[in-house]
Amino acid sequence: MQFIITQGINNCTIIRYKANKNTYLKELTKILKHFPKNKKQTIIFSDFDLVDKSQGTVNRKIRFVAVNRNNKVKHKINIDFYEDANKLIKNIDAKNIGGNSKFFNNENILIEDSPKLKSVIERLELKSRNTQFEINLDSLAYNINYFRNKLKPTTKMLCMTKANSYGTGNYEIACLMQIAGVDYLGVAATDEGVTLRKSGIKLPIIILTPEIGNLELLIRNNLEPEIHNFRSLKSFDESCKKLGKSSYPIHIKINSGMNRQGFTAEQTDELINTISKLKHIKVSSIFTHLATADSFALEQLKRFDKISAKLKAALPYSIIRHALNSVGIEIFTDYQFDMVRLGVGMYGISEFACNKTKIVGKLTSVITQIEEVPAGETVGYGREGIIGKQAKTIAVVPIGYADGLNRRLGKGKTYFTVNNRKAPVIGNVCMDLCMIDISGIDAKEGDRVEIFGDSPTAIDVAKTLETISYEVFTSVAERVKRIYTISEKLI
């Protein structure tokens, strides 16, 4: 069984599934345990036999809604019955306030993905725009395991979920990390960590760029800060003292050559002396950040090994050391220390491992209009799309720079894939739309279009823009609908 996860109205999460004859309730509801516990649990279904062998114990906190249900009831649970989908939708719309239904509110809604419930799904899902970022959680789990298999069994793994998990999502990605059994999550800002905590994420979360002004918020949400200078070290100890905390975990950053943040080799003795006097903190890990993936990175690793070994020997408790990122795991495996930090590699967009990992995110849209544009005409703003001496078939796609499609990709700099054929972008990219040349391609309005994913890849697009794939992923705008797929075997 495969589940498709999307955002819903009124802070709901919509979880679509394909039902089988005699679907077992206990198996079906397994996925709900991975979603925020502070939300109500609801299952909406239609004509199939929902078999309950748990004598109702699994159902006490679940609301059941049946649409056009047959009479073969094989379980003893309370069900809200609706004659058809329209009756349910009318009930939802009757509760409308300012256009937002309060009938379903702050819920995890598990709904059968069937033709009879299509209109209900459309009513419940938050974003109806056809441009969407499709995230395959099975591929993400595969990639995590690919890198894990390169490590010693005792080596811990920290997975990066900063910047909305590189643009792929927030809670859904962190939830997969919990399922996959990673040891830590890493985010950039305290607010990101607070959001994950409120969603029910229990894993240790490191805040990589904490601000002194919100240290108490960080502590109250059981978040662990990176410390990279003496000012933040002393400020954090004072905040812990104020809130009555002792031995609160912190993570010391060493500057081994990145020259961005961190304690230097010359500051090691002063750092040891300062930490030894502070009563409210405890160093959980020591780490560094690699600047390159070449011989200089190897020099950094050697410097870090020396500095961190001195710190570790001076403090009277066990400390984790970590330095390797995704690329580092590939080429400097001998320096995995006690933990590694897996980032862009697990999303399948690492240039070093892209032929061994799977694509996690695909940005897609649809063709909304097709027109034959005569020879000699132009397309788009500034008349930059030149038709030339022969007429061309031009398709309009509802994605633009407000969605994260870089404006520099216009005028033939990239292509979209339409029915396994390359269709170059013609003219300038607009704010909400762009145009592609589908001359000679068998296509119609409503056909799906791939902006990046398998072809072109995010790496291909990044090379065109003379940037890195991180920027391509993180540029996908918040207004673009995220759709997550996950198979039953992962839950």
C-alpha positions as CSV (number, residue, x, y, z in Angstrom):
1,M,0.0,0.0,0.0
2,Q,1.3,3.5,-0.9
3,F,0.3,6.7,0.9
4,I,0.3,10.2,-0.6
5,I,0.6,13.1,1.9
6,T,-0.4,16.7,1.3
7,Q,-1.3,19.8,3.3
8,G,-4.9,20.3,4.1
9,I,-7.3,23.1,5.1
10,N,-7.4,24.4,8.6
11,N,-4.0,22.9,9.6
12,C,-5.0,19.4,8.6
13,T,-2.7,16.8,7.0
14,I,-4.3,14.8,4.2
15,I,-3.1,11.2,3.8
16,R,-4.4,9.5,0.7
17,Y,-4.4,5.7,0.3
18,K,-5.6,3.1,-2.1
19,A,-7.9,0.6,-0.5
20,N,-8.0,-3.2,-1.0
21,K,-10.8,-5.6,-0.4
22,N,-10.8,-6.6,3.3
23,T,-8.4,-3.9,4.3
24,Y,-7.2,-4.4,7.9
25,L,-7.8,-1.5,10.1
26,K,-4.8,-2.1,12.3
27,E,-2.5,-2.1,9.3
28,L,-4.1,0.9,7.8
29,T,-3.8,3.1,10.9
30,K,-0.1,2.4,11.4
31,I,0.8,5.5,9.5
32,L,-1.2,7.7,11.9
33,K,1.3,7.1,14.7
34,H,3.9,9.0,12.7
35,F,1.9,12.2,12.6
36,P,1.5,14.9,15.2
37,K,-0.1,13.6,18.4
38,N,-1.8,17.0,19.1
39,K,-4.1,16.5,16.1
40,K,-7.3,14.6,15.9
41,Q,-7.3,11.3,13.9
42,T,-9.9,10.8,11.2
43,I,-10.5,8.1,8.5
44,I,-12.7,8.8,5.5
45,F,-13.6,5.8,3.4
46,S,-16.2,4.5,0.9
47,D,-17.2,1.1,-0.5
48,F,-14.8,-1.5,0.9
49,D,-14.7,-3.9,3.8
50,L,-12.8,-2.4,6.7
51,V,-11.9,-5.4,8.9
52,D,-11.2,-4.8,12.6
53,K,-9.5,-7.6,14.5
54,S,-8.5,-5.5,17.5
55,Q,-11.9,-5.5,19.3
56,G,-12.1,-1.7,19.0
57,T,-9.0,-0.9,21.1
58,V,-7.3,0.8,18.1
59,N,-10.3,2.9,17.3
60,R,-11.0,4.8,20.5
61,K,-9.3,8.0,19.4
62,I,-10.2,7.8,15.7
63,R,-13.3,9.4,14.0
64,F,-14.7,7.3,11.1
65,V,-16.5,8.9,8.2
66,A,-18.1,6.6,5.6
67,V,-19.4,7.8,2.2
68,N,-21.8,5.7,0.2
69,R,-20.9,2.8,2.4
70,N,-22.2,-0.8,1.7
71,N,-23.9,-2.8,4.4
72,K,-21.0,-5.3,5.1
73,V,-19.9,-3.9,8.4
74,K,-17.4,-6.2,10.0
75,H,-16.4,-4.2,13.0
76,K,-17.9,-2.5,16.0
77,I,-17.0,1.1,15.8
78,N,-18.9,4.4,15.6
79,I,-19.1,5.7,12.0
80,D,-20.5,9.0,10.6
81,F,-22.4,7.8,7.5
82,Y,-23.0,10.1,4.4
83,E,-25.1,9.0,1.5
84,D,-22.7,10.4,-1.0
85,A,-19.7,12.7,-1.4
86,N,-21.9,15.8,-2.0
87,K,-23.7,15.3,1.3
88,L,-20.3,15.3,3.1
89,I,-19.1,18.4,1.2
90,K,-22.3,20.3,2.0
91,N,-21.8,19.5,5.7
92,I,-18.3,20.8,5.4
93,D,-19.3,24.0,3.6
94,A,-22.2,24.6,6.0
95,K,-19.6,25.2,8.7
96,N,-17.7,27.8,6.6
97,I,-16.3,30.9,8.3
98,G,-14.6,33.3,5.9
99,G,-14.1,30.6,3.4
100,N,-12.4,28.1,5.7
101,S,-14.3,25.0,6.9
102,K,-14.3,24.3,10.6
103,F,-15.8,20.8,10.1
104,F,-12.3,19.4,9.7
105,N,-9.8,21.3,11.8
106,N,-6.3,20.4,13.0
107,E,-6.7,16.8,12.0
108,N,-4.7,14.0,10.4
109,I,-7.2,12.8,7.8
110,L,-6.6,9.4,6.3
111,I,-8.8,9.2,3.2
112,E,-9.4,6.6,0.6
113,D,-8.0,7.7,-2.8
114,S,-11.0,6.6,-4.9
115,P,-13.2,8.2,-7.6
116,K,-16.1,8.5,-5.2
117,L,-14.0,10.6,-2.8
118,K,-12.1,12.7,-5.4
119,S,-14.3,15.7,-4.8
120,V,-13.9,15.4,-1.0
121,I,-10.1,15.2,-1.4
122,E,-10.1,18.3,-3.6
123,R,-12.2,20.1,-1.0
124,L,-9.8,19.2,1.8
125,E,-6.4,19.7,0.2
126,L,-5.0,23.2,0.8
127,K,-3.3,24.1,-2.5
128,S,-5.1,23.2,-5.8
129,R,-2.5,24.7,-8.1
130,N,-1.1,22.2,-10.5
131,T,2.5,23.0,-10.0
132,Q,3.9,20.7,-7.3
133,F,7.0,19.4,-5.6
134,E,6.8,15.6,-5.4
135,I,8.8,14.1,-2.6
136,N,9.5,10.4,-2.6
137,L,10.1,9.3,1.1
138,D,11.1,5.8,0.0
139,S,13.9,7.2,-2.1
140,L,15.0,9.4,0.9
141,A,15.1,6.3,3.1
142,Y,17.1,4.5,0.5
143,N,19.6,7.3,0.3
144,I,20.0,7.4,4.0
145,N,20.8,3.7,4.1
146,Y,23.2,4.1,1.2
147,F,25.4,6.4,3.2
148,R,24.8,4.5,6.5
149,N,26.2,1.3,4.8
150,K,29.5,3.2,4.3
151,L,29.9,3.7,8.1
152,K,30.9,1.6,11.0
153,P,27.9,0.2,12.9
154,T,28.8,2.4,15.9
155,T,28.9,5.7,13.9
156,K,26.0,8.0,14.6
157,M,24.2,10.0,12.0
158,L,23.0,13.6,12.1
159,C,20.6,14.5,9.2
160,M,20.2,18.0,8.1
161,T,16.6,19.4,8.0
162,K,17.5,23.1,7.9
163,A,16.0,25.4,5.3
164,N,12.7,23.4,5.3
165,S,14.8,20.3,4.7
166,Y,16.5,21.8,1.6
167,G,13.1,22.9,0.4
168,T,11.4,19.5,0.5
169,G,9.4,20.0,3.7
170,N,9.3,20.2,7.4
171,Y,7.6,17.7,9.7
172,E,7.2,15.1,7.0
173,I,10.9,14.8,6.4
174,A,11.8,14.9,10.1
175,C,9.2,12.2,10.7
176,L,10.9,10.0,8.1
177,M,14.2,10.6,9.9
178,Q,12.6,9.2,13.1
179,I,11.4,6.2,11.3
180,A,14.8,5.6,9.7
181,G,16.5,5.7,13.1
182,V,18.9,8.6,12.7
183,D,20.5,10.0,15.9
184,Y,20.2,13.8,15.5
185,L,18.6,16.4,13.4
186,G,20.3,19.7,12.4
187,V,18.5,22.9,11.7
188,A,19.8,26.5,11.2
189,A,17.5,28.6,13.4
190,T,15.7,28.2,16.7
191,D,12.3,28.8,15.1
192,E,12.9,25.7,12.8
193,G,13.6,23.6,15.9
194,V,10.5,24.9,17.8
195,T,8.3,24.0,14.8
196,L,9.5,20.5,14.8
197,R,9.1,20.1,18.5
198,K,5.5,21.4,18.3
199,S,4.8,18.8,15.6
200,G,5.9,16.0,17.9
201,I,9.5,15.4,16.8
202,K,11.4,13.8,19.7
203,L,14.9,13.4,18.2
204,P,17.7,15.6,19.6
205,I,17.9,18.7,17.4
206,I,21.0,20.8,17.0
207,I,20.6,24.6,16.3
208,L,23.5,25.4,14.0
209,T,23.2,29.2,14.1
210,P,21.5,30.1,17.4
211,E,20.9,33.8,18.3
212,I,21.8,35.0,21.8
213,G,18.4,36.8,22.0
214,N,16.3,33.6,22.0
215,L,18.4,31.2,24.0
216,E,15.7,30.7,26.6
217,L,13.2,29.7,23.8
218,L,15.8,27.2,22.7
219,I,16.2,25.7,26.2
220,R,12.4,25.5,26.8
221,N,12.0,23.5,23.7
222,N,14.8,21.1,24.5
223,L,17.0,22.2,21.6
224,E,20.8,22.0,21.6
225,P,22.9,24.9,20.4
226,E,26.1,25.1,18.4
227,I,28.5,27.3,20.3
228,H,31.2,29.0,18.2
229,N,32.6,31.8,20.4
230,F,33.2,32.8,24.0
231,R,30.4,35.3,24.1
232,S,27.7,32.8,23.2
233,L,29.3,30.1,25.5
234,K,29.0,32.4,28.5
235,S,25.6,33.7,27.5
236,F,24.2,30.2,27.2
237,D,25.5,29.1,30.5
238,E,23.8,32.1,32.1
239,S,20.5,31.2,30.4
240,C,20.7,27.7,31.7
241,K,21.4,29.0,35.2
242,K,18.4,31.3,35.0
243,L,16.1,28.4,34.0
244,G,17.6,26.0,36.6
245,K,19.3,23.7,34.1
246,S,22.5,21.8,34.7
247,S,24.7,19.8,32.3
248,Y,22.7,21.1,29.4
249,P,24.1,19.7,26.1
250,I,26.0,22.0,23.8
251,H,28.0,21.4,20.6
252,I,31.4,23.1,20.2
253,K,32.3,24.2,16.7
254,I,36.0,24.3,15.7
255,N,37.4,26.5,12.9
256,S,39.8,24.2,11.1
257,G,40.1,26.3,8.0
258,M,36.6,27.4,6.8
259,N,37.3,30.7,8.6
260,R,33.6,31.4,9.0
261,Q,32.7,30.5,12.6
262,G,34.3,28.5,15.4
263,F,37.1,28.3,18.0
264,T,40.6,28.3,16.6
265,A,43.5,26.1,17.6
266,E,45.1,29.0,19.4
267,Q,42.0,29.3,21.6
268,T,41.9,25.7,22.7
269,D,43.5,26.1,26.1
270,E,41.3,29.1,27.0
271,L,38.2,27.1,25.8
272,I,39.1,24.2,28.0
273,N,39.6,26.5,31.0
274,T,36.3,28.3,30.4
275,I,34.3,25.1,29.9
276,S,35.8,23.6,33.1
277,K,34.5,26.6,35.1
278,L,30.9,26.6,33.7
279,K,28.5,24.6,35.9
280,H,25.3,24.5,33.8
281,I,26.5,23.2,30.4
282,K,28.0,20.0,29.1
283,V,29.8,19.4,25.8
284,S,27.8,16.8,23.9
285,S,29.9,17.0,20.7
286,I,32.8,18.8,19.0
287,F,32.7,19.3,15.3
288,T,34.1,21.2,12.3
289,H,32.9,22.3,8.9
290,L,34.7,21.3,5.7
291,A,35.3,24.1,3.1
292,T,36.2,21.8,0.2
293,A,36.3,18.2,-1.0
294,D,40.0,18.1,-1.9
295,S,43.4,17.9,-0.2
296,F,42.6,21.0,1.8
297,A,39.7,19.1,3.4
298,L,42.1,16.4,4.4
299,E,44.3,19.0,6.1
300,Q,41.2,20.4,7.9
301,L,40.4,16.9,9.2
302,K,43.9,16.4,10.5
303,R,43.8,19.8,12.3
304,F,40.4,19.0,13.7
305,D,41.5,15.6,15.0
306,K,44.4,17.2,16.9
307,I,42.3,20.0,18.4
308,S,39.3,17.9,19.3
309,A,41.4,15.1,20.8
310,K,42.9,17.7,23.2
311,L,39.5,19.0,24.2
312,K,38.1,15.4,24.6
313,A,41.1,14.4,26.8
314,A,40.6,17.5,29.0
315,L,36.9,17.0,29.8
316,P,35.8,14.3,32.2
317,Y,33.0,12.8,30.1
318,S,32.4,11.2,26.8
319,I,32.1,13.5,23.8
320,I,31.0,12.9,20.2
321,R,33.3,14.1,17.4
322,H,32.0,14.8,13.9
323,A,33.3,16.4,10.7
324,L,32.1,14.7,7.5
325,N,29.3,15.9,5.3
326,S,27.7,14.0,2.5
327,V,30.7,14.3,0.2
328,G,33.1,13.6,3.1
329,I,31.4,10.3,3.8
330,E,32.1,9.4,0.2
331,I,35.8,10.3,0.0
332,F,37.1,10.6,3.6
333,T,35.4,7.7,5.2
334,D,38.4,7.0,7.5
335,Y,37.6,10.2,9.3
336,Q,34.1,9.4,10.3
337,F,35.0,9.8,14.0
338,D,31.9,9.2,16.1
339,M,29.2,10.8,13.9
340,V,28.6,12.2,10.4
341,R,26.3,14.9,9.1
342,L,24.3,13.8,6.1
343,G,22.9,16.7,4.1
344,V,22.3,17.2,0.4
345,G,23.4,13.6,-0.4
346,M,20.3,12.1,1.1
347,Y,18.1,14.2,-1.2
348,G,19.8,12.5,-4.2
349,I,21.5,15.7,-5.5
350,S,25.1,15.1,-4.5
351,E,27.4,15.3,-7.6
352,F,29.7,12.7,-6.0
353,A,27.0,10.1,-5.4
354,C,24.2,11.0,-7.8
355,N,24.6,7.8,-9.8
356,K,24.3,5.7,-6.7
357,T,21.4,7.5,-4.9
358,K,17.8,8.0,-5.9
359,I,16.1,11.3,-6.9
360,V,13.9,12.4,-4.0
361,G,12.3,15.6,-5.3
362,K,10.7,16.3,-8.6
363,L,9.2,19.7,-9.6
364,T,6.3,19.2,-12.0
365,S,3.5,21.2,-13.5
366,V,1.0,20.8,-16.3
367,I,0.3,22.3,-19.8
368,T,-2.7,24.7,-19.4
369,Q,-2.8,26.0,-23.0
370,I,-1.4,25.1,-26.4
371,E,-1.3,27.6,-29.3
372,E,0.2,27.5,-32.8
373,V,2.2,30.8,-33.1
374,P,2.8,31.9,-36.7
375,A,6.3,32.5,-38.2
376,G,7.7,35.9,-37.5
377,E,5.9,36.3,-34.2
378,T,7.4,36.6,-30.8
379,V,6.5,35.1,-27.4
380,G,6.5,36.7,-23.9
381,Y,7.8,39.9,-22.3
382,G,10.3,41.9,-24.2
383,R,9.5,39.8,-27.3
384,E,12.5,37.6,-26.4
385,G,10.9,34.4,-27.7
386,I,11.6,34.5,-31.5
387,I,9.5,32.1,-33.6
388,G,11.6,32.4,-36.7
389,K,10.7,31.4,-40.3
390,Q,8.5,28.4,-39.3
391,A,5.4,28.4,-37.0
392,K,5.9,26.7,-33.6
393,T,3.6,25.0,-31.2
394,I,3.8,26.8,-27.9
395,A,2.6,25.5,-24.5
396,V,1.9,27.6,-21.4
397,V,3.0,26.1,-18.0
398,P,1.8,27.6,-14.7
399,I,5.2,28.1,-13.1
400,G,7.3,31.2,-12.9
401,Y,10.0,32.9,-10.9
402,A,7.6,33.4,-8.0
403,D,7.5,29.6,-7.7
404,G,11.3,29.3,-7.7
405,L,12.0,28.9,-11.5
406,N,15.0,31.2,-11.9
407,R,14.4,33.9,-14.5
408,R,17.8,33.2,-16.0
409,L,16.5,29.8,-17.2
410,G,14.4,31.5,-19.9
411,K,15.2,31.9,-23.6
412,G,16.2,28.3,-24.2
413,K,18.6,28.0,-21.3
414,T,16.7,24.9,-20.0
415,Y,14.1,22.5,-21.1
416,F,11.1,20.7,-19.5
417,T,10.3,17.1,-20.2
418,V,6.9,16.5,-21.8
419,N,6.0,12.9,-22.6
420,N,9.7,11.8,-22.5
421,R,10.6,14.6,-25.0
422,K,12.7,17.7,-24.3
423,A,10.7,21.0,-24.7
424,P,12.9,24.1,-24.4
425,V,11.7,27.2,-22.6
426,I,11.0,30.0,-25.0
427,G,11.0,33.7,-24.2
428,N,11.4,35.1,-20.7
429,V,10.2,33.4,-17.5
430,C,7.2,35.3,-16.1
431,M,6.3,35.7,-12.5
432,D,3.6,32.9,-12.6
433,L,3.9,31.4,-16.0
434,C,6.4,30.3,-18.7
435,M,6.2,29.1,-22.2
436,I,7.8,26.0,-23.8
437,D,8.3,25.0,-27.4
438,I,6.5,21.6,-28.0
439,S,6.8,21.6,-31.7
440,G,6.9,18.0,-32.9
441,I,5.9,16.6,-29.5
442,D,2.6,14.7,-29.1
443,A,1.1,16.7,-26.2
444,K,-2.2,18.0,-25.1
445,E,-3.5,20.4,-22.5
446,G,-3.4,18.8,-19.0
447,D,-0.3,16.7,-19.8
448,R,2.2,16.6,-16.9
449,V,5.5,18.5,-17.3
450,E,8.7,17.8,-15.4
451,I,10.7,21.0,-14.6
452,F,13.5,19.1,-12.8
453,G,13.9,15.6,-11.4
454,D,15.0,12.8,-13.7
455,S,15.5,15.0,-16.7
456,P,16.7,17.7,-16.3
457,T,18.2,16.9,-12.9
458,A,18.6,19.6,-10.2
459,I,22.3,19.3,-10.9
460,D,21.8,20.0,-14.6
461,V,19.8,23.1,-13.8
462,A,22.4,24.2,-11.3
463,K,25.2,23.9,-13.9
464,T,23.1,26.1,-16.3
465,L,22.8,28.7,-13.6
466,E,26.5,28.4,-12.6
467,T,25.4,27.6,-9.0
468,I,24.9,24.5,-6.8
469,S,22.0,22.1,-6.6
470,Y,21.3,23.2,-3.0
471,E,20.1,26.6,-4.4
472,V,17.9,24.9,-6.9
473,F,16.1,22.8,-4.3
474,T,15.8,25.5,-1.6
475,S,14.5,28.0,-4.2
476,V,11.2,26.1,-4.7
477,A,8.7,28.6,-3.2
478,E,6.5,27.9,-0.2
479,R,3.4,28.4,-2.4
480,V,4.3,25.3,-4.5
481,K,2.3,22.3,-3.3
482,R,4.3,19.6,-1.6
483,I,3.2,16.0,-2.2
484,Y,4.8,13.1,-0.3
485,T,4.7,9.4,-1.2
486,I,5.6,6.7,1.3
487,S,5.1,2.9,1.0
488,E,3.6,0.7,3.7
489,K,7.0,-1.1,4.2
490,L,8.4,2.1,5.7
491,I,5.8,2.5,8.4
